[in-house]
């Protein structure tokens, strides 16, 4: 009876990476460990090389295309492509195509050493050489090695057009027309500004308004209003002399029927800052913002009693009413009320 052979399960490592692999049937690429485990390439260069290896033939792999696909900058991608060129995983060949246009072909190698040996045996075009670091011979002191200058990576761009030089046509002499004289009118002289000289007499200030019928009560109310301005507006601190000079102006406002609160607000609202001299500012507002006189009320004609009929009528002087006056004019007996 045959004995069934059972293979022993592989031991799981106690540390490090553990691969959980699933057999792939599509959507995968074969990447050489020469690229994925290269010790002299940066992770960015290894990632770029892996991405380029996974692309189908004919796909563009320029710097701008890769920068638009990945979050790295154009400078970082250009540096990674230079590393791949330096170690032989990438080669860019410029050829002249149809119509004289220069095109760039990008060649990607998964094993640069094997590709170089195959190209040498077949006698074809030699791929990019793989550069190895130079070491000093045994027994000799190590010398400082000057790194070779890396070739500048040319970004993939639109193919350059090679155009044949076209002979320039001979210039045809053109006769210039005779200049037509243009009459230029002289610019008008600027109007002179009437600026008074510094020694000119200044316009006198308008007089401070005064009440038409000043009374002691009116002046006392105006003085109390001026002395109390500092309670609501601290900027308006007045001396006794300033209050006495401004009392007639405030009295004129009060005589015209303006309430004390309205006078206080009109004088102290929104002052300029800094306020250099409050008395002059108050004098200016008392003069310029003086309210108009109140409308004159129609006079009231008093009532009078008629001397004949004792009826009431309006008149400025005592006498008889209109009816009794007409009766007297015609010689009729006046109408008298019975006692």
C-alpha positions in Angstrom: 0.0 0.0 0.0 1.5 3.4 -1.0 2.3 5.8 1.7 1.0 9.4 1.2 3.8 11.9 1.4 2.9 15.0 3.4 5.2 18.0 3.0 6.1 19.7 6.3 4.6 23.3 6.6 7.1 26.1 6.3 8.2 27.6 9.6 6.9 31.2 10.1 9.8 33.5 11.0 9.7 34.9 14.6 10.6 38.4 13.5 10.8 40.5 10.4 8.4 40.7 7.5 5.9 37.9 6.8 4.6 37.6 3.2 0.9 36.8 2.8 0.9 36.2 -1.0 -2.0 35.3 -3.2 -1.3 33.8 -6.6 -2.0 36.5 -9.3 -3.3 35.7 -12.7 -3.6 39.2 -14.1 -2.7 42.8 -13.3 0.9 42.2 -12.1 4.5 42.9 -13.3 7.7 41.0 -12.8 10.3 43.3 -11.2 13.9 42.2 -10.8 15.4 42.2 -7.3 18.3 44.0 -9.0 16.1 47.1 -9.0 13.8 46.5 -6.0 16.7 45.7 -3.6 19.4 48.0 -5.0 21.5 49.4 -2.2 22.8 52.5 -4.0 19.4 53.7 -5.2 17.1 55.9 -3.2 13.5 54.7 -2.4 12.2 57.4 -4.8 14.4 56.0 -7.6 13.4 52.4 -6.9 9.7 53.5 -6.9 10.1 55.3 -10.2 11.9 52.4 -11.8 9.2 50.0 -10.5 6.5 52.2 -11.9 8.2 52.5 -15.3 8.7 48.7 -15.5 5.0 48.2 -14.9 3.9 50.6 -17.7 3.0 49.2 -21.2 5.2 50.0 -24.1 4.7 53.4 -25.7 3.5 55.1 -22.5 5.1 58.6 -21.9 7.3 58.8 -18.8 8.4 62.5 -18.9 9.0 64.5 -15.8 5.8 66.6 -16.1 3.7 63.4 -16.7 5.1 61.7 -13.6 4.8 64.9 -11.5 1.1 65.1 -12.5 0.6 61.5 -11.5 2.5 61.4 -8.1 2.7 64.0 -5.3 6.5 64.4 -5.6 7.8 67.6 -7.2 9.4 67.8 -10.7 12.9 68.4 -9.1 12.6 65.2 -7.0 11.4 63.1 -9.9 14.2 64.5 -12.1 16.7 63.5 -9.4 15.3 59.9 -9.2 15.4 59.5 -13.0 19.1 60.7 -13.0 19.8 57.9 -10.4 18.2 55.3 -12.7 20.3 56.5 -15.6 23.4 56.5 -13.5 23.0 52.8 -12.5 21.9 51.7 -16.0 18.2 51.1 -15.4 17.1 53.9 -17.7 18.4 55.1 -21.0 17.2 58.0 -23.2 18.0 58.0 -26.9 17.3 61.0 -29.2 16.7 60.0 -32.8 15.6 61.8 -35.9 12.2 60.6 -37.1 10.1 61.2 -40.1 10.0 64.7 -41.4 13.2 65.6 -39.8 11.7 65.8 -36.3 13.9 64.8 -33.3 12.1 62.3 -31.0 13.2 60.9 -27.6 13.0 57.1 -26.9 13.1 55.9 -23.3 14.6 52.4 -22.7 14.0 50.7 -19.3 16.2 47.8 -18.2 15.3 45.3 -15.5 18.8 43.8 -15.4 21.4 46.2 -16.8 24.4 43.8 -16.6 22.6 41.0 -18.5 21.3 43.4 -21.1 24.9 44.7 -21.6 26.3 41.2 -22.1 23.5 40.3 -24.6 24.1 43.4 -26.6 27.8 42.8 -26.7 27.3 39.2 -27.9 24.8 40.3 -30.6 26.9 43.3 -31.6 24.0 45.6 -31.3 23.7 49.0 -29.7 25.3 49.0 -26.3 23.0 49.9 -23.4 23.9 52.5 -20.8 27.0 51.3 -18.8 26.6 50.4 -15.2 28.8 52.5 -13.1 30.5 50.9 -10.1 32.3 52.8 -7.3 36.0 52.8 -7.6 38.1 51.3 -4.9 41.8 51.8 -4.1 44.2 48.8 -4.7 45.2 46.8 -1.7 48.3 48.1 0.1 47.9 51.7 -1.2 46.4 54.6 0.7 42.9 55.4 -0.2 42.7 58.5 -2.4 39.8 61.0 -2.4 37.7 60.1 -5.4 36.2 62.9 -7.3 32.7 61.9 -8.3 31.9 62.0 -12.0 29.5 64.7 -13.0 26.1 63.1 -13.7 24.6 63.9 -17.1 21.8 66.3 -17.0 18.5 64.6 -17.3 16.6 66.0 -20.3 12.8 66.1 -19.5 10.6 64.5 -22.0 8.9 67.3 -23.9 7.4 67.9 -27.3 9.8 66.9 -30.1 11.9 69.7 -31.5 11.3 70.7 -35.1 14.3 71.0 -37.3 13.5 73.6 -40.0 15.6 74.4 -43.0 16.7 78.0 -43.3 14.6 80.0 -45.7 16.3 82.8 -47.6 15.1 86.2 -46.6 13.6 88.3 -49.4 15.5 91.3 -50.5 14.2 94.5 -48.9 12.2 96.7 -51.2 13.0 100.4 -50.7 9.9 102.3 -49.7 9.7 106.0 -50.2 8.7 107.8 -47.1 6.0 110.4 -47.5 6.9 113.9 -47.0 5.9 115.1 -43.5 2.9 117.3 -43.4 3.4 120.4 -41.2 1.1 120.3 -38.2 0.1 123.5 -36.5 0.4 123.1 -32.8 -1.6 125.5 -30.8 0.2 126.9 -27.8 -1.1 125.5 -24.6 -3.2 128.0 -22.6 -1.4 129.6 -19.8 -2.5 128.3 -16.4 -5.0 130.5 -14.7 -3.5 132.5 -11.9 -4.7 131.5 -8.4 -5.8 134.4 -6.3 -3.9 133.7 -3.1 -3.9 136.5 -0.6 -0.5 137.5 0.6 0.5 136.6 4.2 0.2 140.3 5.2 -3.4 140.6 3.9 -6.0 141.4 6.5 -8.0 138.3 7.7 -11.8 138.2 7.5 -13.2 139.1 10.9 -15.1 136.4 12.7 -18.9 136.7 12.8 -20.2 138.1 16.1 -21.5 135.8 18.8 -25.3 135.6 18.7 -27.2 137.3 21.5 -30.8 137.0 22.7 -33.2 139.7 21.6 -34.7 140.0 25.2 -32.0 138.9 27.7 -33.2 138.1 31.2 -31.4 137.0 34.3 -33.2 133.6 34.3 -32.1 133.0 30.7 -28.5 133.9 31.3 -28.4 131.7 34.5 -29.7 128.7 32.5 -27.1 129.3 29.8 -24.3 129.6 32.4 -25.4 126.3 34.1 -25.4 124.5 30.8 -21.9 125.6 29.9 -20.5 124.8 33.3 -22.0 121.3 33.2 -20.6 120.3 29.8 -17.6 118.6 31.3 -19.9 116.1 33.1 -21.0 114.6 29.8 -18.0 115.6 27.6 -14.7 115.7 29.5 -12.9 117.5 26.7 -15.0 120.7 27.3 -13.5 122.0 30.5 -14.2 125.8 30.6 -12.9 128.6 32.8 -15.2 131.1 34.4 -14.1 133.8 32.0 -14.9 131.5 29.0 -18.4 130.7 30.4 -19.1 134.4 30.8 -18.1 135.1 27.2 -20.2 132.2 25.7 -23.3 132.8 27.8 -25.0 135.2 25.3 -24.7 132.6 22.5 -26.2 129.8 24.5 -29.0 132.2 25.7 -29.8 133.0 22.1 -30.3 129.3 21.4 -32.5 128.8 24.5 -34.5 131.9 23.6 -35.3 130.3 20.2 -37.0 127.3 21.9 -34.1 124.8 21.7 -34.1 122.4 24.7 -31.0 122.4 26.9 -30.2 118.7 26.0 -30.4 119.5 22.3 -28.0 122.5 22.8 -25.5 120.3 24.7 -25.6 117.6 22.0 -25.2 120.1 19.2 -22.1 121.7 20.9 -20.2 118.6 22.0 -21.2 115.9 19.5 -18.3 114.5 17.4 -15.5 117.1 18.2 -12.2 117.1 16.2 -9.3 115.3 17.8 -7.1 116.6 19.2 -9.3 119.5 20.4 -6.8 122.3 20.9 -9.0 125.1 22.3 -12.6 124.2 23.4 -13.9 127.8 23.8 -13.1 128.7 20.2 -14.8 125.5 19.0 -17.9 126.2 21.0 -18.0 129.8 19.7 -17.8 128.5 16.2 -20.7 126.1 16.6 -22.8 128.6 18.5 -22.4 131.0 15.5 -22.6 128.6 12.5 -25.3 126.2 13.8 -27.6 128.9 15.2 -31.2 127.6 14.7 -33.7 129.9 12.9 -36.3 132.0 14.8 -39.5 130.2 15.6 -42.5 131.2 13.5 -44.5 134.1 14.9 -47.9 133.1 16.1 -50.9 135.0 14.8 -52.2 137.6 17.3 -55.4 136.6 19.2 -58.2 139.2 19.0 -59.9 139.6 22.4 -63.6 139.2 23.0 -65.7 142.4 23.7 -69.3 142.8 24.9 -71.6 145.0 22.7 -72.7 148.1 24.5 -76.3 147.9 23.0 -77.1 144.2 22.8 -74.6 142.9 25.2 -73.5 140.2 22.7 -69.8 139.0 22.5 -67.7 139.9 19.5 -64.0 140.0 18.7 -62.4 143.4 18.5 -59.3 145.1 19.8 -61.3 148.0 21.2 -64.7 148.0 23.1 -67.9 149.2 21.3 -70.8 147.8 19.5 -71.1 144.7 17.3 -71.6 144.8 13.6 -75.4 144.6 13.7 -75.8 147.3 16.2 -73.4 149.5 14.3 -75.4 149.2 11.1 -78.6 150.0 13.0 -77.1 153.2 14.4 -76.0 154.2 11.0 -79.5 153.9 9.6 -81.1 155.7 12.6 -82.9 152.6 13.8 -83.5 151.7 17.4 -80.7 149.6 18.9 -81.6 146.2 19.9 -81.5 145.9 23.7 -81.8 142.9 25.8 -84.5 143.0 28.4 -83.4 143.3 31.9 
